[in-house]
């Protein structure tokens, strides 16, 4: 059973440990070291949920990672998805599908987004394959510069019209709770 709860100040140390773990940071565009002060400053900038929303993913009573909708553009009704299963023993168990479908449902039905799209580092093969299986359109690879470094990336895109066309026919574990902003 899934519960998605808003990131709280009490989660910051756990989140910092996850965000600096080498098996996570090797596929991110951000720096691999984050101080406690950096983490607090980041949280203060995103906690209102205006342009960035973050949830702790709790599965069967254990916090296993986090998911995000970032770079929220309310004018064009778009956002960038992120799914991070940070506890290694929960990876490769098919949970990503359930997490992403819950995020899509929230993004399209609660936030009224039109498009959820974002980059994936090309070397990070598993998420690209997962997003494609879920129904995202995948484009690329393209070269992009992030934080002064060149990356080969793929872009994943999912439209609200695609969600409307498939939501009644997909099977996934709907979250027991999905805390709104």
Backbone as numpy.savetxt, mean C-alpha at the origin, in Angstrom:
# Nx Ny Nz CAx CAy CAz Cx Cy Cz
-8.86 -13.48 9.66 -9.70 -12.31 9.66 -8.81 -11.06 9.66
-9.17 -10.12 8.82 -8.41 -8.87 8.67 -9.08 -7.73 9.40
-8.24 -6.91 10.03 -8.65 -5.63 10.58 -7.63 -4.61 10.07
-8.12 -3.52 9.51 -7.27 -2.43 9.04 -7.54 -1.25 9.95
-6.53 -0.85 10.71 -6.72 0.28 11.60 -5.75 1.40 11.25
-6.23 2.60 11.42 -5.39 3.77 11.13 -4.11 3.72 11.94
-3.04 4.11 11.30 -1.76 4.22 11.99 -1.92 5.21 13.14
-1.46 4.80 14.33 -1.52 5.65 15.51 -0.11 5.94 16.00
0.01 6.95 16.82 1.31 7.31 17.36 1.95 6.13 18.09
1.14 5.30 18.72 1.66 4.13 19.45 2.26 3.07 18.51
2.03 3.18 17.21 2.57 2.24 16.22 3.91 2.68 15.65
4.38 3.88 15.99 5.51 4.47 15.27 6.81 3.68 15.39
7.12 3.14 16.55 8.37 2.38 16.67 8.32 1.09 15.85
7.18 0.41 15.89 7.01 -0.81 15.07 7.11 -0.46 13.59
6.46 0.64 13.23 6.47 1.07 11.83 7.89 1.44 11.39
8.63 2.11 12.27 10.01 2.48 11.93 10.86 1.24 11.75
10.68 0.24 12.59 11.43 -1.03 12.44 11.08 -1.68 11.10
9.81 -1.71 10.75 9.41 -2.28 9.47 9.99 -1.48 8.31
9.89 -0.16 8.38 10.33 0.71 7.27 11.85 0.74 7.10
12.60 0.24 8.07 14.05 0.22 7.96 14.62 -1.19 7.82
13.77 -2.19 7.78 14.23 -3.57 7.62 14.80 -3.75 6.21
16.01 -4.30 6.09 16.65 -4.43 4.77 15.79 -5.16 3.73
15.03 -6.18 4.14 14.21 -6.90 3.16 13.03 -6.06 2.67
12.71 -4.99 3.36 11.66 -4.07 2.91 12.28 -2.90 2.13
13.32 -2.28 2.68 13.88 -1.07 2.07 14.57 -1.31 0.73
14.99 -2.53 0.48 15.69 -2.76 -0.80 14.80 -2.51 -2.01
13.48 -2.46 -1.80 12.56 -2.23 -2.90 11.81 -0.91 -2.80
12.31 0.00 -1.97 11.64 1.29 -1.79 12.48 2.42 -2.37
11.83 3.55 -2.58 12.51 4.73 -3.09 13.04 5.60 -1.95
12.76 5.24 -0.71 13.15 6.07 0.42 14.46 5.58 1.03
15.02 6.40 1.90 16.28 6.03 2.53 16.07 4.91 3.55
17.06 4.03 3.71 16.89 2.87 4.59 17.10 3.17 6.08
17.47 4.38 6.43 17.61 4.73 7.84 16.62 5.83 8.18
15.90 5.64 9.26 14.91 6.61 9.70 15.09 6.77 11.21
15.36 7.97 11.65 15.49 8.21 13.09 14.11 8.29 13.72
14.09 8.20 15.03 12.83 8.35 15.76 12.21 9.72 15.45
13.06 10.75 15.38 12.58 12.10 15.08 12.02 12.18 13.66
12.70 11.52 12.70 12.20 11.47 11.31 10.82 10.83 11.27
10.66 9.75 12.03 9.39 9.01 12.03 8.27 9.88 12.61
8.55 10.58 13.69 7.54 11.45 14.30 7.17 12.58 13.35
8.16 13.18 12.71 7.91 14.26 11.76 7.06 13.76 10.59
7.39 12.57 10.07 6.62 11.96 8.99 5.16 11.76 9.42
4.98 11.21 10.62 3.64 10.94 11.12 2.83 12.23 11.28
3.46 13.27 11.80 2.77 14.55 11.97 2.29 15.09 10.61
3.06 14.83 9.57 2.71 15.31 8.24 1.61 14.52 7.54
1.37 13.29 8.00 0.39 12.45 7.28 -0.84 12.09 8.11
-0.85 12.38 9.39 -1.91 11.85 10.25 -3.30 12.39 9.95
-3.41 13.54 9.27 -4.74 14.06 8.95 -5.40 13.30 7.80
-4.61 12.54 7.03 -5.17 11.72 5.96 -5.53 12.47 4.69
-5.14 13.72 4.59 -5.50 14.52 3.42 -4.82 14.00 2.15
-3.53 13.73 2.21 -2.82 13.29 1.01 -2.17 11.91 1.18
-2.27 11.34 2.37 -1.62 10.06 2.65 -2.43 9.36 3.73
-2.80 8.11 3.46 -3.54 7.32 4.44 -2.80 6.01 4.67
-2.67 5.66 5.93 -1.89 4.47 6.28 -2.65 3.65 7.32
-2.69 2.35 7.09 -3.36 1.43 8.00 -2.41 0.32 8.41
-2.48 -0.07 9.66 -1.81 -1.27 10.14 -2.70 -2.44 9.75
-2.10 -3.47 9.19 -2.85 -4.68 8.80 -2.73 -5.67 9.94
-3.87 -6.00 10.53 -3.91 -7.01 11.58 -4.59 -8.24 11.00
-3.90 -9.36 11.09 -4.44 -10.61 10.54 -4.48 -11.64 11.66
-5.66 -12.14 11.95 -5.87 -13.13 13.01 -5.21 -12.71 14.33
-5.35 -11.43 14.66 -4.87 -10.93 15.95 -3.43 -10.47 15.99
-2.74 -10.50 14.86 -1.34 -10.08 14.84 -1.13 -8.99 13.80
-0.40 -7.93 14.17 -0.02 -6.90 13.22 1.07 -7.47 12.32
0.77 -7.51 11.00 1.71 -8.16 10.07 2.33 -7.20 9.06
1.84 -5.98 9.00 2.38 -5.02 8.05 1.48 -3.80 7.95
1.61 -3.11 6.85 0.81 -1.91 6.66 0.48 -1.73 5.19
-0.56 -0.93 4.95 -0.93 -0.59 3.58 -1.23 0.90 3.54
-1.09 1.45 2.34 -1.24 2.89 2.19 -2.00 3.25 0.92
-2.58 4.41 0.96 -2.99 5.14 -0.24 -2.31 6.48 -0.08
-1.34 6.77 -0.96 -0.54 7.98 -0.83 -0.68 8.83 -2.09
-0.05 9.99 -2.06 -0.14 10.93 -3.18 -1.60 11.11 -3.62
-2.48 11.23 -2.63 -3.91 11.37 -2.93 -4.13 12.72 -3.63
-4.74 12.65 -4.80 -5.06 13.83 -5.59 -6.59 13.92 -5.64
-7.15 14.80 -4.82 -8.61 14.90 -4.71 -9.22 15.53 -5.96
-8.47 16.33 -6.68 -8.99 16.95 -7.90 -9.20 15.90 -8.98
-8.18 15.08 -9.20 -8.26 14.03 -10.23 -8.73 12.70 -9.69
-8.91 12.63 -8.37 -9.43 11.44 -7.67 -8.56 10.21 -7.93
-7.26 10.37 -7.64 -6.30 9.28 -7.80 -5.50 9.10 -6.50
-4.88 7.94 -6.37 -3.99 7.66 -5.24 -3.05 6.53 -5.64
-1.92 6.46 -4.93 -0.88 5.46 -5.15 -1.01 4.39 -4.06
-1.16 3.11 -4.44 -1.31 2.05 -3.44 0.03 1.56 -2.91
0.03 1.05 -1.71 1.21 0.39 -1.15 0.77 -0.71 -0.21
1.36 -1.87 -0.35 1.06 -3.01 0.51 2.37 -3.61 0.98
2.52 -3.72 2.28 3.77 -4.21 2.85 3.48 -5.27 3.90
3.76 -6.52 3.57 3.67 -7.59 4.57 5.07 -7.67 5.19
5.19 -7.12 6.37 6.50 -6.94 6.99 6.94 -8.12 7.84
6.02 -8.91 8.30 6.36 -10.10 9.08 6.56 -11.25 8.09
7.80 -11.69 7.97 8.22 -12.62 6.90 7.39 -13.89 6.85
6.97 -14.41 8.00 6.24 -15.68 7.98 4.85 -15.57 7.36
4.40 -14.35 7.09 3.09 -14.16 6.45 3.20 -13.90 4.95
4.40 -13.82 4.44 4.60 -13.61 3.00 4.40 -14.93 2.26
3.95 -14.83 1.01 3.81 -16.02 0.18 2.63 -16.89 0.56
1.69 -16.37 1.32 0.53 -17.15 1.77 -0.77 -16.71 1.11
-0.66 -15.86 0.08 -1.86 -15.42 -0.63 -2.63 -14.30 0.05
-2.04 -13.65 1.04 -2.74 -12.60 1.78 -2.82 -11.29 0.99
-1.86 -11.04 0.11 -1.82 -9.78 -0.63 -3.13 -9.55 -1.38
-3.65 -10.56 -2.00 -4.91 -10.44 -2.76 -6.01 -9.88 -1.87
-6.16 -10.42 -0.69 -7.22 -9.98 0.22 -6.98 -8.55 0.70
-5.72 -8.23 0.98 -5.38 -6.88 1.43 -5.68 -5.87 0.32
-5.20 -6.15 -0.87 -5.37 -5.19 -1.98 -6.84 -5.02 -2.34
-7.62 -6.10 -2.37 -9.05 -5.95 -2.68 -9.74 -5.08 -1.63
-9.36 -5.21 -0.36 -9.93 -4.36 0.68 -9.54 -2.90 0.47
-8.30 -2.65 0.08 -7.85 -1.28 -0.18 -8.57 -0.71 -1.40
-8.72 -1.51 -2.44 -9.46 -1.05 -3.62 -10.90 -0.70 -3.25
-11.54 -1.56 -2.48 -12.92 -1.31 -2.06 -13.00 0.02 -1.30
-12.08 0.22 -0.36 -12.09 1.46 0.41 -11.83 2.67 -0.50
-10.83 2.56 -1.35 -10.47 3.67 -2.22 -11.59 4.07 -3.17
-12.23 3.08 -3.77 -13.26 3.39 -4.75 -14.62 3.66 -4.11
-14.98 2.93 -3.08 -16.32 3.05 -2.51 -16.41 4.07 -1.38
-15.34 4.24 -0.61 -15.38 5.19 0.50 -14.77 6.53 0.13
-13.69 6.51 -0.64 -13.01 7.76 -1.01 -13.47 8.30 -2.36
-14.21 7.49 -3.10 -14.73 7.89 -4.41 -13.61 8.19 -5.42
-12.51 7.42 -5.33 -11.42 7.60 -6.28 -11.83 7.08 -7.65
-11.18 7.58 -8.68 -11.40 7.09 -10.05 -10.29 6.15 -10.50
-9.08 6.35 -9.94 -7.94 5.55 -10.39 -6.97 5.37 -9.22
-6.47 4.14 -9.09 -5.42 3.83 -8.13 -4.24 3.36 -8.96
-3.12 4.09 -8.85 -1.97 3.79 -9.69 -0.68 4.15 -8.98
0.38 3.42 -9.32 1.66 3.75 -8.72 2.79 2.92 -9.29
4.01 3.30 -8.90 5.21 2.60 -9.40 5.60 1.42 -8.53
6.22 0.43 -9.16 6.82 -0.71 -8.46 8.23 -0.87 -9.03
9.21 -0.99 -8.16 10.58 -1.23 -8.60 10.61 -2.55 -9.37
11.18 -2.54 -10.56 11.17 -3.72 -11.44 11.81 -4.93 -10.78
12.83 -4.71 -9.96 13.50 -5.83 -9.30 12.62 -6.51 -8.25
11.54 -5.85 -7.86 10.62 -6.39 -6.87 9.50 -7.14 -7.61
9.81 -8.32 -8.06 8.96 -9.07 -8.99 7.64 -9.52 -8.36
7.65 -10.01 -7.14 6.45 -10.59 -6.53 5.26 -9.62 -6.49
5.44 -8.36 -6.06 4.28 -7.46 -6.06 3.72 -7.19 -7.45
4.61 -7.07 -8.42 4.14 -6.81 -9.78 3.26 -7.97 -10.25
3.71 -9.19 -10.01 2.92 -10.36 -10.40 1.59 -10.39 -9.64
1.63 -10.09 -8.34 0.40 -10.07 -7.53 -0.59 -9.03 -8.06
-0.10 -7.82 -8.30 -1.00 -6.77 -8.80 -1.60 -7.17 -10.14
-0.80 -7.79 -10.99 -1.31 -8.22 -12.29 -2.40 -9.28 -12.13
-2.18 -10.25 -11.26 -3.18 -11.30 -11.01 -4.48 -10.72 -10.44
-4.35 -9.68 -9.64 -5.51 -9.04 -9.02 -6.34 -8.30 -10.06
-5.70 -7.85 -11.14 -6.43 -7.16 -12.20 -5.89 -5.79 -12.56
-4.77 -5.40 -11.97 -4.15 -4.13 -12.33 -3.55 -4.24 -13.73
-3.61 -3.15 -14.46 -2.89 -3.04 -15.73 -1.45 -2.71 -15.37
-0.50 -3.39 -15.99 0.92 -3.18 -15.71 1.60 -2.65 -16.96
2.28 -1.52 -16.83 3.02 -0.91 -17.94 4.49 -0.79 -17.56
5.34 -0.93 -18.56 6.77 -0.72 -18.31 7.57 -1.92 -18.76
8.84 -1.91 -18.41 9.50 -1.04 -17.45 9.92 0.29 -18.05
10.03 1.28 -17.15 10.50 2.62 -17.48 11.62 2.97 -16.52
12.50 3.87 -16.95 13.51 4.35 -16.02 12.98 5.62 -15.35
13.14 5.69 -14.05 12.68 6.85 -13.29 13.74 7.21 -12.26
13.87 8.48 -12.00 14.82 8.97 -10.99 14.05 9.27 -9.72
14.45 8.64 -8.63 13.85 8.87 -7.31 14.98 9.06 -6.33
14.90 10.10 -5.54 15.92 10.41 -4.52 17.32 10.40 -5.13
17.43 10.91 -6.37 18.72 11.02 -7.02 19.30 9.72 -7.56
18.49 8.67 -7.60 18.95 7.36 -8.06 18.03 6.85 -9.17
18.62 6.22 -10.19 17.82 5.67 -11.30 17.27 4.30 -10.93
16.00 4.09 -11.23 15.33 2.82 -11.00 14.61 2.41 -12.28
14.57 1.12 -12.56 13.64 0.60 -13.55 12.36 0.32 -12.80
11.26 0.84 -13.30 9.98 0.66 -12.61 8.90 0.19 -13.58
7.88 -0.42 -13.01 6.63 -0.71 -13.69 5.57 0.19 -13.06
4.57 0.56 -13.82 3.44 1.30 -13.28 2.23 0.38 -13.28
1.54 0.33 -12.13 0.32 -0.47 -12.01 -0.87 0.48 -11.91
-1.97 0.12 -12.58 -3.15 0.99 -12.64 -4.41 0.17 -12.51
-5.34 0.66 -11.70 -6.66 0.03 -11.54 -7.69 1.14 -11.56
-8.71 1.01 -12.41 -9.75 2.03 -12.56 -11.00 1.67 -11.76
-11.73 2.69 -11.35 -12.98 2.45 -10.61 -13.98 1.67 -11.46
-13.97 1.89 -12.78 -14.89 1.15 -13.65 -14.54 -0.34 -13.67
-13.24 -0.65 -13.57 -12.83 -2.05 -13.48 -13.34 -2.66 -12.18
-13.24 -1.89 -11.09 -13.73 -2.37 -9.79 -15.23 -2.64 -9.85
-15.98 -1.70 -10.41 -17.44 -1.88 -10.51 -17.78 -3.14 -11.31
-17.01 -3.42 -12.34 -17.28 -4.58 -13.18 -16.92 -5.91 -12.56
-16.05 -5.91 -11.56 -15.60 -7.20 -11.02 -15.93 -7.43 -9.56
-16.30 -6.39 -8.81 -16.42 -6.53 -7.35 -17.43 -7.59 -6.92
-18.46 -7.82 -7.70 -19.45 -8.83 -7.33 -19.03 -10.26 -7.63
-17.96 -10.42 -8.39 -17.56 -11.77 -8.80 -16.25 -12.25 -8.19
-15.60 -11.42 -7.38 -14.33 -11.84 -6.79 -14.55 -12.36 -5.38
-13.70 -13.29 -5.01 -13.76 -13.84 -3.66 -12.56 -13.36 -2.88
-12.83 -12.72 -1.76 -11.76 -12.26 -0.88 -12.33 -12.10 0.52
-11.44 -12.10 1.50 -11.86 -11.93 2.89 -12.08 -10.44 3.15
-13.34 -10.05 3.20 -13.67 -8.66 3.49 -13.28 -8.38 4.93
-12.59 -7.28 5.14 -12.11 -6.94 6.48 -13.26 -6.85 7.47
-13.01 -7.38 8.67 -13.96 -7.23 9.76 -14.13 -5.76 10.09
-13.00 -5.03 10.06 -13.02 -3.58 10.28 -12.06 -2.94 9.31
-12.42 -1.78 8.79 -11.52 -0.97 7.98 -11.75 0.46 8.45
-10.88 0.92 9.33 -11.07 2.21 9.98 -10.90 3.35 8.99
-11.90 4.20 8.92 -11.87 5.32 7.99 -11.13 6.52 8.53
-10.96 7.51 7.67 -10.33 8.78 8.05 -11.38 9.85 8.12
